[in-house]
Amino acid sequence: MRFLKLYLIFVISSCSIHCFSQSADSVRIEKKSLNLSLSYIGSLIYPGASLGVELPVNTIYISKIRKSGKTEDFTKDRFVTVSLSGYHHPAFHDNIYISAGWTMRQTKSHGFMTEFSPEIGLSRTFLGGTTYKVDDNGNVTIKKAAGYYYALVSVGGGIGYDFSKTKQKPFLIFSKFNLIMMFPYNSTIYLRPVMEVGLIYKPMNFLSLIVKSKNRTK
């Protein structure tokens, strides 16, 4: 009899936990569109620009109850990103690079946003000065579009404000710091800090995708 009581308690407890987890973490399918980004970038004092797209992967909607009893709502979005960027450094090089990355973005209900994004890509530099080439016979010619290819790794973090949360406007503004690493560069790694300020546009019906989303209560 005692065993039966313990068994019933176990079954009831398991069902309660299961029901609570179902209500606290429910999955639904949403229709979302690609995001488009355009930004001004500055490598130290040297100007440039970046154009990219964000492919949504999943979204988690979280409601967190504070000790004070106040509920805080925010979302966690995950994107696959592709961007084409470049900057102009006079007398050194022009650097054009394409990269793909994984963006982790968290946005509060009042619009404040933070994000972190590692990326990998390919860089092509074009030397700023005139480059000459000498052949085996000693003839000197000008080499057009002289430069180098590099593998590229970038890590970046930023903050911003999402107007769709409070103003129902389909865009957000952001500021971001990126650290670019290009290699091999004279058998080493070339580091380049890049500041970025821009806008991400979130059109409603542009290449729509089906995305898995979750509701979660903490």
Disulfide bonds with the S-S distance in Angstrom:
none
